[in-house]
Amino acid sequence: MDKKGAKGYSISTAKIINQDLFDEYVNKVGPWLKEVGGQAFAKDTEPHGKERTEDVNLAVICEFPSMRAALEAYESKEYKELSKLRKEATENSTFTVMEGLDEAAKLRRAMGL
């Protein structure tokens, strides 16, 4: 875990079924995300869901300084509480934490290798 220079990412998709409750989640998760060193990397409210995500109306990618930071954020007591709002406001949700490319992989890619 935590390859040199590799960022951590969380990727989630969901169908929002209670917009007011989801807005409450967003208002709370934004400041928390900054506190744990994360940031929203990409967001789409009209994603083209494929393979069991056809009915989603939200896709979000968050970036963290490292894989470890992403996992610790997701597993934190604070996020466990926040995620209750997300889960109640959505259905058919997915959530994945993954590691990005490390510096060596980025260099190989830049060199066309």
Backbone as ProteinMPNN parsed JSONL, in Angstrom:
{"seq_chain_A": "MDKKGAKGYSISTAKIINQDLFDEYVNKVGPWLKEVGGQAFAKDTEPHGKERTEDVNLAVICEFPSMRAALEAYESKEYKELSKLRKEATENSTFTVMEGLDEAAKLRRAMGL", "coords_chain_A": {"N_chain_A": [[0.844, -1.187, 0.0], [0.37, 2.312, -0.512], [2.209, 3.299, -2.654], [5.062, 5.096, -3.805], [4.279, 8.409, -4.386], [1.729, 7.835, -5.25], [-1.664, 8.55, -5.402], [-4.703, 8.245, -3.456], [-8.018, 7.125, -4.129], [-11.554, 7.496, -3.951], [-14.407, 6.054, -5.294], [-17.664, 6.474, -6.152], [-21.027, 5.543, -6.893], [-24.508, 6.153, -7.278], [-28.084, 6.08, -6.945], [-29.935, 8.793, -6.311], [-32.509, 9.099, -4.042], [-33.719, 10.632, -2.188], [-33.544, 13.792, -2.222], [-33.354, 16.027, -0.437], [-32.313, 14.904, 1.932], [-29.953, 13.938, 0.863], [-28.722, 16.349, 0.166], [-28.232, 17.337, 2.718], [-26.306, 15.5, 3.54], [-24.235, 16.141, 1.69], [-23.644, 18.783, 2.476], [-22.497, 18.305, 4.941], [-20.456, 16.461, 4.452], [-18.652, 17.751, 2.798], [-17.023, 19.776, 4.271], [-15.845, 17.932, 6.066], [-14.403, 16.293, 4.321], [-12.368, 18.02, 3.447], [-11.027, 18.335, 5.883], [-9.839, 15.824, 6.205], [-7.993, 15.804, 4.237], [-8.867, 15.3, 1.685], [-10.412, 15.751, -1.586], [-13.006, 16.622, -3.877], [-12.761, 15.154, -6.964], [-13.988, 14.553, -9.351], [-17.349, 14.892, -10.52], [-20.568, 13.866, -11.459], [-23.877, 14.32, -12.361], [-25.35, 13.18, -14.259], [-24.428, 10.588, -15.145], [-23.288, 7.992, -17.384], [-24.334, 5.179, -16.698], [-23.198, 1.842, -16.546], [-23.282, -1.724, -16.662], [-24.792, -2.818, -14.216], [-25.135, -0.351, -13.074], [-26.908, 1.207, -14.352], [-29.127, 2.793, -13.618], [-28.206, 4.903, -12.089], [-27.872, 8.26, -10.823], [-25.819, 9.756, -10.045], [-22.35, 10.106, -9.867], [-19.252, 10.044, -8.306], [-15.889, 10.966, -7.788], [-13.374, 11.04, -5.452], [-10.312, 12.459, -4.374], [-7.392, 11.617, -2.552], [-4.438, 12.171, -0.503], [-3.027, 9.755, -0.383], [-3.317, 6.144, -0.675], [-3.603, 5.012, 1.827], [-4.557, 7.225, 3.293], [-7.048, 7.546, 2.048], [-8.345, 5.133, 2.729], [-8.299, 5.296, 5.543], [-9.9, 7.542, 5.898], [-12.385, 6.643, 4.911], [-12.901, 4.56, 6.707], [-13.117, 5.862, 9.099], [-14.574, 6.97, 12.218], [-16.073, 9.289, 12.008], [-16.816, 9.32, 9.274], [-18.289, 6.988, 9.11], [-20.605, 7.726, 10.47], [-21.49, 9.876, 8.829], [-21.927, 8.469, 6.46], [-24.269, 7.125, 6.914], [-26.292, 8.943, 6.35], [-25.874, 9.231, 3.577], [-26.401, 6.615, 2.689], [-29.094, 6.341, 3.396], [-30.263, 8.239, 1.78], [-29.949, 7.318, -0.757], [-30.039, 4.692, -3.281], [-29.021, 1.507, -4.622], [-26.263, 1.945, -4.442], [-22.725, 2.19, -4.948], [-19.376, 1.778, -3.746], [-16.003, 2.309, -3.848], [-12.6, 2.049, -2.934], [-9.487, 2.966, -4.12], [-6.078, 2.727, -5.348], [-4.108, 5.12, -7.048], [-1.949, 5.635, -9.922], [1.532, 5.085, -9.367], [4.591, 7.053, -9.026], [6.593, 5.917, -10.716], [5.091, 4.497, -12.603], [3.721, 6.616, -13.781], [5.857, 7.968, -14.965], [6.774, 6.038, -16.807], [4.54, 5.948, -18.478], [4.54, 8.595, -19.469], [6.845, 8.484, -20.965], [6.094, 6.874, -22.98], [6.282, 4.171, -22.681]], "CA_chain_A": [[0.0, 0.0, 0.0], [1.046, 3.6, -0.563], [3.347, 3.391, -3.555], [5.58, 6.458, -3.812], [3.63, 9.364, -5.272], [0.404, 7.399, -5.688], [-2.805, 9.108, -4.672], [-5.806, 7.334, -3.195], [-9.273, 7.609, -4.685], [-12.808, 6.801, -3.688], [-15.293, 6.156, -6.444], [-18.991, 6.035, -5.745], [-22.169, 5.796, -7.754], [-25.757, 5.926, -6.553], [-29.324, 6.712, -7.394], [-30.459, 9.621, -5.226], [-33.957, 8.927, -3.912], [-34.193, 11.666, -1.264], [-32.628, 14.905, -2.502], [-33.149, 16.844, 0.758], [-31.4, 14.176, 2.805], [-28.644, 13.903, 0.203], [-28.149, 17.688, 0.314], [-27.718, 17.4, 4.09], [-25.056, 14.733, 3.499], [-23.233, 16.925, 0.96], [-23.261, 19.93, 3.311], [-21.668, 17.826, 6.046], [-19.291, 15.712, 3.993], [-17.685, 18.675, 2.178], [-16.019, 20.229, 5.25], [-15.122, 16.769, 6.593], [-13.467, 15.854, 3.288], [-11.208, 18.918, 3.526], [-10.317, 18.029, 7.128], [-9.05, 14.594, 6.071], [-7.045, 15.969, 3.128], [-9.446, 14.868, 0.416], [-11.116, 16.734, -2.398], [-13.78, 16.066, -4.985], [-11.947, 15.139, -8.174], [-14.945, 14.589, -10.457], [-18.729, 14.65, -10.111], [-21.495, 13.91, -12.594], [-25.244, 13.991, -11.979], [-25.951, 12.485, -15.399], [-23.434, 9.636, -15.644], [-23.749, 6.929, -18.271], [-24.129, 3.952, -15.935], [-23.06, 0.587, -17.294], [-23.058, -2.925, -15.87], [-25.472, -2.762, -12.917], [-25.256, 1.027, -12.582], [-27.68, 1.909, -15.389], [-30.116, 3.743, -13.1], [-27.619, 5.887, -11.181], [-27.927, 9.661, -11.232], [-24.685, 10.417, -9.405], [-21.051, 9.438, -9.824], [-18.297, 10.959, -7.666], [-14.537, 10.497, -7.503], [-12.642, 11.906, -4.516], [-8.868, 12.209, -4.367], [-6.727, 11.735, -1.259], [-2.983, 12.19, -0.654], [-2.486, 8.395, -0.51], [-4.28, 5.07, -0.48], [-3.795, 4.906, 3.276], [-5.433, 8.337, 3.691], [-8.39, 7.261, 1.547], [-8.915, 4.065, 3.553], [-8.529, 5.804, 6.895], [-11.048, 8.443, 5.837], [-13.602, 5.838, 4.77], [-13.097, 3.737, 7.897], [-13.169, 6.707, 10.299], [-15.827, 7.071, 12.971], [-16.827, 10.41, 11.46], [-17.458, 8.979, 8.008], [-19.313, 5.97, 9.369], [-21.826, 8.47, 10.791], [-21.924, 10.592, 7.623], [-22.384, 7.538, 5.425], [-25.66, 6.753, 7.2], [-27.114, 9.873, 5.554], [-25.723, 8.867, 2.159], [-27.086, 5.356, 2.429], [-30.534, 6.547, 3.515], [-30.705, 9.125, 0.699], [-29.669, 6.711, -2.059], [-30.177, 3.246, -3.438], [-28.117, 0.946, -5.643], [-24.991, 2.658, -4.366], [-21.45, 1.461, -4.952], [-18.297, 2.566, -3.154], [-14.725, 1.629, -4.023], [-11.385, 2.81, -2.63], [-8.414, 2.405, -4.95], [-4.834, 3.471, -5.43], [-3.776, 5.619, -8.375], [-0.637, 5.254, -10.438], [2.674, 5.616, -8.631], [5.468, 7.914, -9.836], [7.266, 5.132, -11.749], [4.114, 4.221, -13.658], [3.467, 7.872, -14.484], [7.026, 8.247, -15.785], [6.75, 5.099, -17.951], [3.477, 6.393, -19.371], [4.994, 9.823, -20.122], [7.9, 8.119, -21.919], [5.503, 6.03, -24.009], [6.675, 2.766, -22.454]], "C_chain_A": [[0.882, 1.24, 0.0], [2.343, 3.569, -1.366], [3.774, 4.844, -3.637], [4.878, 7.322, -4.862], [2.244, 8.976, -5.729], [-0.672, 8.01, -4.792], [-3.809, 7.987, -4.386], [-7.085, 7.957, -3.721], [-10.45, 6.816, -4.119], [-13.718, 7.082, -4.873], [-16.656, 5.648, -5.996], [-20.024, 6.398, -6.798], [-23.424, 5.512, -6.931], [-26.922, 6.536, -7.312], [-29.871, 7.477, -6.194], [-31.975, 9.473, -5.208], [-34.569, 9.934, -2.937], [-33.223, 12.84, -1.366], [-32.345, 15.753, -1.263], [-32.153, 16.184, 1.709], [-30.0, 14.106, 2.188], [-27.962, 15.262, 0.29], [-27.566, 17.881, 1.712], [-26.383, 16.663, 4.182], [-23.942, 15.552, 2.84], [-22.74, 18.101, 1.798], [-22.355, 19.523, 4.465], [-20.379, 17.162, 5.563], [-18.236, 16.634, 3.372], [-16.624, 19.166, 3.15], [-15.193, 19.073, 5.829], [-14.057, 16.312, 5.593], [-12.208, 16.715, 3.315], [-10.365, 18.617, 4.764], [-9.416, 16.809, 6.996], [-8.118, 14.638, 4.855], [-7.569, 15.518, 1.782], [-10.077, 16.015, -0.339], [-11.911, 16.014, -3.477], [-12.958, 16.236, -6.258], [-12.842, 15.235, -9.406], [-16.331, 14.267, -9.913], [-19.613, 14.778, -11.34], [-22.877, 13.499, -12.103], [-26.034, 13.386, -13.148], [-24.949, 11.494, -15.984], [-24.084, 8.607, -16.566], [-23.435, 5.607, -17.577], [-24.116, 2.733, -16.836], [-22.896, -0.55, -16.282], [-23.515, -2.783, -14.416], [-25.489, -1.368, -12.306], [-26.095, 1.87, -13.551], [-28.617, 2.972, -14.827], [-29.532, 4.796, -12.17], [-27.768, 7.298, -11.739], [-26.846, 10.473, -10.518], [-23.458, 9.52, -9.491], [-20.048, 10.457, -9.289], [-16.957, 10.246, -7.486], [-13.898, 11.517, -6.574], [-11.184, 11.483, -4.496], [-8.314, 12.477, -2.974], [-5.212, 11.685, -1.466], [-2.372, 10.808, -0.875], [-3.616, 7.385, -0.353], [-4.611, 4.937, 1.007], [-4.759, 5.994, 3.768], [-6.868, 8.088, 3.244], [-9.071, 6.191, 2.399], [-9.225, 4.546, 4.962], [-9.729, 6.741, 6.938], [-12.339, 7.63, 5.792], [-13.919, 5.073, 6.051], [-13.228, 4.548, 9.187], [-14.558, 6.707, 10.932], [-16.707, 8.167, 12.378], [-17.54, 10.027, 10.164], [-18.503, 7.886, 8.186], [-20.649, 6.637, 9.705], [-22.373, 9.198, 9.565], [-22.512, 9.642, 6.584], [-23.804, 7.053, 5.682], [-26.614, 7.651, 6.423], [-27.08, 9.495, 4.077], [-26.519, 7.613, 1.84], [-28.602, 5.498, 2.502], [-31.084, 7.368, 2.34], [-30.558, 8.507, -0.683], [-30.067, 5.24, -2.074], [-29.245, 2.81, -4.559], [-26.749, 1.634, -5.629], [-23.805, 1.691, -4.399], [-20.408, 2.374, -4.326], [-17.023, 1.742, -3.243], [-13.608, 2.576, -3.628], [-10.263, 2.149, -3.413], [-7.188, 3.303, -4.947], [-4.585, 3.89, -6.869], [-2.404, 5.124, -8.816], [0.471, 5.856, -9.586], [3.573, 6.411, -9.576], [6.154, 7.146, -10.957], [6.323, 4.844, -12.911], [3.814, 5.479, -14.461], [4.624, 8.206, -15.42], [7.057, 7.332, -17.008], [5.699, 5.545, -18.966], [3.912, 7.619, -20.153], [6.051, 9.531, -21.18], [7.378, 7.214, -23.033], [5.887, 4.571, -23.864], [5.535, 1.931, -21.924]], "O_chain_A": [[2.02, 1.2, 0.468], [3.429, 3.783, -0.829], [2.933, 5.739, -3.548], [4.881, 7.011, -6.054], [1.63, 9.697, -6.516], [-0.572, 7.973, -3.566], [-3.761, 6.921, -5.001], [-7.219, 9.18, -3.753], [-10.34, 5.621, -3.848], [-13.784, 8.202, -5.379], [-16.78, 4.521, -5.518], [-19.913, 7.409, -7.493], [-23.39, 4.715, -5.994], [-26.756, 7.383, -8.19], [-30.227, 6.877, -5.179], [-32.644, 9.69, -6.218], [-35.79, 10.073, -2.866], [-32.203, 12.874, -0.676], [-31.202, 16.162, -1.056], [-31.253, 16.845, 2.229], [-28.994, 14.201, 2.891], [-26.746, 15.327, 0.47], [-26.523, 18.516, 1.87], [-25.445, 17.14, 4.82], [-22.837, 15.643, 3.373], [-21.542, 18.381, 1.824], [-21.532, 20.319, 4.917], [-19.333, 17.292, 6.199], [-17.046, 16.323, 3.419], [-15.433, 18.993, 2.888], [-13.991, 19.215, 6.055], [-12.936, 15.983, 5.983], [-11.098, 16.191, 3.216], [-9.135, 18.639, 4.704], [-8.346, 16.759, 7.604], [-7.524, 13.623, 4.489], [-6.798, 15.368, 0.834], [-10.256, 17.109, 0.195], [-11.533, 14.933, -3.929], [-12.517, 17.339, -6.581], [-12.505, 15.908, -10.38], [-16.48, 13.482, -8.977], [-19.434, 15.68, -12.158], [-23.029, 12.441, -11.493], [-27.23, 13.117, -13.032], [-24.648, 11.545, -17.177], [-25.295, 8.392, -16.517], [-22.401, 4.991, -17.835], [-24.917, 2.611, -17.763], [-22.416, -0.332, -15.169], [-22.695, -2.644, -13.508], [-25.826, -1.218, -11.131], [-25.998, 3.097, -13.561], [-28.878, 3.968, -15.502], [-30.286, 5.518, -11.518], [-27.789, 7.506, -12.952], [-26.936, 11.695, -10.4], [-23.53, 8.322, -9.219], [-19.998, 11.594, -9.759], [-16.902, 9.083, -7.087], [-13.881, 12.712, -6.869], [-10.865, 10.297, -4.589], [-8.709, 13.431, -2.304], [-4.749, 11.206, -2.502], [-1.311, 10.696, -1.489], [-4.727, 7.732, 0.049], [-5.771, 4.768, 1.382], [-5.663, 5.722, 4.558], [-7.807, 8.388, 3.982], [-10.243, 6.329, 2.751], [-10.284, 4.242, 5.512], [-10.489, 6.734, 7.906], [-13.274, 7.897, 6.547], [-15.083, 4.956, 6.433], [-13.43, 3.974, 10.257], [-15.568, 6.476, 10.268], [-17.922, 8.007, 12.258], [-18.709, 10.358, 9.967], [-19.506, 7.872, 7.471], [-21.703, 6.169, 9.275], [-23.572, 9.146, 9.291], [-23.485, 9.978, 5.909], [-24.477, 6.611, 4.751], [-27.624, 7.183, 5.898], [-28.114, 9.445, 3.411], [-27.228, 7.558, 0.835], [-29.32, 4.842, 1.747], [-32.242, 7.203, 1.956], [-30.99, 9.094, -1.675], [-30.381, 4.638, -1.047], [-28.749, 3.627, -5.336], [-26.155, 1.873, -6.681], [-23.884, 0.55, -3.944], [-20.539, 3.597, -4.369], [-16.974, 0.607, -2.767], [-13.654, 3.765, -3.944], [-10.103, 0.929, -3.38], [-7.256, 4.479, -4.59], [-4.82, 3.118, -7.799], [-1.786, 4.293, -8.151], [0.366, 6.996, -9.134], [3.34, 6.438, -10.785], [6.288, 7.677, -12.059], [6.717, 4.938, -14.073], [3.667, 5.419, -15.682], [4.406, 8.672, -16.538], [7.333, 7.787, -18.118], [5.944, 5.52, -20.172], [3.689, 7.695, -21.361], [6.147, 10.245, -22.178], [8.132, 6.831, -23.928], [5.822, 3.815, -24.833], [5.705, 0.736, -21.684]]}, "name": "protein", "num_of_chains": 1, "seq": "MDKKGAKGYSISTAKIINQDLFDEYVNKVGPWLKEVGGQAFAKDTEPHGKERTEDVNLAVICEFPSMRAALEAYESKEYKELSKLRKEATENSTFTVMEGLDEAAKLRRAMGL"}
